[in-house]
């Protein structure tokens, strides 16, 4: 998971009243964080890809975080998972898998 997306996830949890530090500690203690879930801090090239994706993803409303997710998938050559069906119509050099 890109660090930008991890920050978004923790922010949503914080809005719901869950302490981000508690989530991080719990997931680390359970062997999820840093093992099954690895946070990638990103590379400068990610910002370039994010900017390049803006014109081709604007029509489906992808956010900055969405585009960082796609950029990481592209850089690592891995599929990205999303619950947003609009992503499935994208042709951006990344295998997009809709999970619901």
Long-range contacts (C-beta under 8 A, 24 or more apart in sequence): 1-37, 1-38, 1-39, 1-40, 1-69, 1-72, 2-39, 2-40, 2-42, 2-46, 2-65, 2-68, 2-69, 2-71, 2-72, 3-39, 3-40, 3-41, 3-42, 4-42, 4-64, 4-65, 4-68, 4-69, 5-65, 5-68, 5-69, 5-72, 6-39, 8-65, 40-72, 40-76, 42-68, 42-72, 43-75, 45-71, 45-75, 46-71, 46-72, 46-75, 47-71, 49-74, 49-75, 53-92, 56-90, 56-92, 57-90, 57-92, 60-86, 60-87, 60-89, 60-90, 61-86, 62-86, 62-87, 70-94, 70-96
